[in-house]
Amino acid sequence: MPAAPKRIFAPYLEDSLLKLGIKPVAQWSNGNMGHEYLKEELKDVPKLDFSGGLPSPEVVMSYNPDLIILHTETYAANGAYEKYAKIAPTYVFKNASGDVEKSLGTLGELLGKSAEADQALQAYQQKVKEAKEKLDQAVGGKKVAIIRFAAKGVSLMGGNYLCGYVVHKQLGIGISELVGQENSANVSMEVLPELDADYIFIINAYGQGTQSIKEMTESPIWKSIPAVKEGHVYEVSDEYWLGSGLIAYEKIIDDTVRLLVQ
């Protein structure tokens, strides 16, 4: 690995790179959509479309990276690692989104930014602690359901990763029995009456859930859910609620405190 790499290509790790004060040579995008919540910070960084799969080695080479970091093993599969490693030293995470804090520490080591990583992690842990204290007082013992409406269907997000991890594991807010320890659980009209949650957060994933949100929320079954009757349903931003990194997580914490601490 290079001692002090300057030109980093690390698609889907933009949030963590920015936390360390680094701008990559190119940014991940889906079509023309990058990470919308980071668009201001990344406005000068060219977008690379991943919707059709990984960019070719030729395209990556055109950005002249001196370090390539792949955020998941699936990005390295089918010979991609071997091709990219010929361009520049290439590091592969098993799954950087699985434990964002640990990933940030690893990035700090790779990029000679360990002090910045430690500082960011300490500030984040302090933020979690303060938010948790407020939430324990306001909604201690209550449960939140995070429902994701996507092109592939409707699911309840579990507490093992992304926003579910932040809300349930870090902030300690109760989770529905319908998802329990699982990563996610399908939500259908049939199971709605069993939804044991005092608050519901709705995520419209990439705008692809608009129709299913309309169908579900207009149904009599939905309207009979206690949380709905209480007016405890909030639509939150898919931009960072589906994001992976401390910038996204901090925004999720801010939303959760704002919505639940009256």
C-alpha positions in Angstrom: 0.0 0.0 0.0 1.3 3.5 -0.8 2.5 5.5 2.3 0.5 8.7 1.6 -1.9 8.1 -1.3 -3.4 11.3 -2.8 -5.6 10.1 -5.6 -8.2 7.7 -4.1 -10.8 5.8 -5.9 -13.2 4.3 -3.3 -16.8 4.1 -4.8 -19.6 4.1 -2.2 -17.2 5.2 0.6 -17.5 8.9 -0.2 -19.2 9.6 3.2 -16.3 8.2 5.2 -13.7 9.8 2.9 -15.2 13.2 3.5 -15.2 12.6 7.3 -11.4 12.2 6.9 -11.1 15.3 4.8 -10.5 13.5 1.5 -12.2 14.0 -1.8 -12.0 11.0 -4.1 -10.9 11.2 -7.8 -14.4 10.0 -8.9 -17.7 9.3 -7.1 -20.2 6.4 -7.2 -23.5 7.1 -8.9 -26.6 5.2 -10.0 -27.3 6.7 -13.4 -26.7 10.4 -12.7 -27.7 10.1 -9.1 -24.8 10.2 -6.6 -25.2 10.5 -2.9 -27.6 13.4 -2.8 -26.9 14.3 0.8 -23.2 14.8 -0.1 -23.8 16.6 -3.4 -22.5 20.0 -2.1 -19.2 18.5 -0.8 -18.8 16.4 -3.9 -19.9 18.9 -6.6 -16.5 19.0 -8.2 -16.0 15.3 -8.2 -16.9 13.4 -11.5 -19.6 10.8 -11.2 -19.1 7.2 -12.4 -22.2 5.2 -13.2 -22.4 1.9 -11.4 -26.0 1.0 -12.5 -24.7 -1.4 -15.2 -22.0 -2.9 -13.0 -18.4 -1.9 -12.2 -16.6 0.6 -14.5 -14.0 -1.0 -16.8 -10.3 -0.9 -15.9 -9.8 1.6 -18.7 -12.3 4.0 -17.2 -10.8 3.7 -13.7 -7.3 4.1 -15.1 -8.3 7.4 -16.8 -8.6 8.9 -13.2 -5.1 7.8 -12.4 -5.7 6.6 -8.9 -2.8 5.7 -6.6 -5.1 3.6 -4.3 -8.3 1.8 -5.1 -10.6 0.7 -2.2 -13.6 -1.6 -2.8 -16.3 -1.4 -0.2 -17.5 -5.0 -0.5 -16.2 -8.3 -1.7 -18.8 -8.5 -4.4 -17.1 -5.5 -6.1 -13.9 -7.6 -6.3 -15.5 -10.7 -7.7 -15.3 -12.1 -11.3 -11.7 -11.0 -11.9 -12.4 -7.3 -11.0 -9.8 -7.3 -8.2 -7.0 -8.7 -10.5 -7.8 -6.1 -13.2 -8.0 -3.2 -10.8 -4.8 -4.3 -8.9 -2.9 -3.8 -12.1 -3.8 -0.1 -12.1 -3.0 0.7 -8.5 -2.7 -1.1 -5.1 -6.3 -2.3 -4.3 -7.8 -2.9 -0.8 -11.1 -4.8 -0.5 -13.4 -4.6 2.5 -15.5 -7.7 3.3 -18.5 -5.3 3.7 -17.7 -1.7 4.7 -21.4 -0.9 5.4 -21.6 -3.7 7.9 -19.7 -1.7 10.6 -19.2 1.8 9.5 -17.2 2.9 12.5 -14.7 0.0 12.1 -14.5 0.8 8.4 -13.7 4.4 9.1 -10.8 3.3 11.4 -9.5 1.0 8.6 -9.7 3.8 6.1 -7.8 6.1 8.5 -5.0 3.5 8.7 -4.9 3.0 4.9 -4.9 6.8 4.2 -2.6 8.0 6.9 -5.5 9.7 8.6 -5.8 7.7 11.9 -5.9 10.8 14.0 -8.8 12.3 11.9 -10.7 8.9 12.1 -10.3 8.8 15.9 -11.5 12.3 16.3 -14.5 11.7 14.1 -15.4 8.5 16.0 -15.1 10.2 19.4 -17.4 13.1 18.2 -19.9 10.6 16.8 -19.9 8.4 20.0 -20.5 11.6 22.0 -23.4 12.5 19.7 -24.9 9.0 20.1 -24.6 9.2 23.9 -26.4 12.6 24.1 -29.1 11.6 21.7 -29.7 8.3 23.6 -30.1 10.2 26.9 -32.8 12.4 25.4 -34.6 9.5 23.7 -34.5 7.3 26.8 -36.4 10.1 28.6 -38.8 10.8 25.8 -39.6 7.4 24.4 -37.9 4.9 26.7 -39.6 1.5 26.3 -41.3 2.5 23.0 -40.8 0.8 19.6 -40.1 2.2 16.2 -40.7 0.4 12.9 -38.6 1.6 9.9 -40.6 0.6 6.7 -38.8 0.7 3.4 -40.9 1.0 0.3 -38.8 0.0 -2.7 -39.1 -1.3 -6.3 -38.8 -4.9 -5.1 -41.4 -4.6 -2.3 -42.1 -3.4 1.2 -39.9 -4.4 4.1 -39.3 -3.7 7.7 -35.6 -2.8 8.3 -33.9 -4.8 11.1 -31.3 -3.6 13.6 -28.1 -5.0 12.1 -27.0 -2.4 9.6 -27.6 1.1 8.2 -30.4 3.2 9.7 -31.8 0.2 11.6 -28.5 -0.2 13.4 -28.4 3.4 14.3 -32.0 3.6 15.6 -32.2 0.2 17.3 -28.7 -0.7 18.4 -27.0 2.6 19.0 -29.9 4.8 20.1 -31.5 1.8 21.9 -35.1 2.3 20.6 -37.2 -0.9 20.6 -37.7 -3.0 17.5 -40.8 -4.7 16.2 -41.2 -8.5 16.9 -42.0 -8.8 13.2 -38.4 -8.3 12.3 -36.7 -9.2 15.6 -33.0 -10.2 15.0 -33.4 -10.5 11.2 -31.8 -8.1 8.7 -35.2 -7.3 7.3 -38.8 -8.7 7.0 -41.3 -8.5 4.2 -44.4 -6.3 5.1 -47.7 -7.2 3.5 -51.3 -6.1 4.3 -51.7 -9.5 6.1 -49.1 -8.7 8.7 -49.9 -5.0 9.2 -52.4 -5.7 12.1 -49.5 -7.4 14.0 -47.2 -4.3 13.6 -46.1 -3.7 17.2 -44.6 -0.2 17.0 -45.4 3.1 18.7 -43.8 5.1 15.9 -43.4 4.4 12.1 -40.7 5.8 9.9 -41.3 5.5 6.2 -38.6 5.5 3.6 -39.4 5.9 -0.1 -36.3 4.2 -1.6 -35.1 6.2 -4.6 -38.6 7.4 -5.2 -39.6 3.9 -6.4 -42.0 3.2 -3.5 -44.5 6.1 -4.2 -47.2 3.8 -5.5 -46.9 1.2 -2.8 -46.9 3.9 -0.1 -50.1 5.3 -1.5 -51.8 1.8 -1.7 -50.7 0.8 1.8 -51.3 4.1 3.6 -54.8 4.5 2.1 -56.0 1.1 3.2 -58.4 0.6 6.2 -55.9 -1.9 7.7 -53.2 0.8 7.8 -55.5 3.4 9.2 -56.4 1.0 12.1 -52.8 0.7 13.3 -52.4 2.4 16.7 -49.3 4.4 15.7 -51.2 5.7 12.6 -54.2 6.7 14.7 -51.9 8.6 17.1 -50.3 10.5 14.2 -46.9 8.9 14.8 -46.0 8.2 11.2 -43.1 10.2 9.6 -41.6 10.0 6.2 -37.8 10.4 6.4 -35.3 11.1 3.6 -34.1 8.1 1.6 -31.0 10.1 0.7 -29.2 9.5 4.0 -31.5 7.0 5.8 -30.2 4.5 3.2 -26.7 6.0 3.5 -23.6 4.4 4.9 -21.2 6.5 6.8 -21.0 8.8 9.8 -22.3 11.9 8.0 -25.5 9.9 7.1 -25.7 8.4 10.6 -25.5 11.8 12.2 -28.3 13.1 10.1 -30.4 10.0 11.0 -29.8 10.8 14.7 -30.8 14.4 14.2 -34.1 13.3 12.6 -34.8 10.7 15.2 -34.3 13.2 18.1 -36.3 15.9 16.2 -39.3 13.6 15.5 -39.5 11.7 18.8 -38.4 14.2 21.5 -41.2 16.7 21.8 
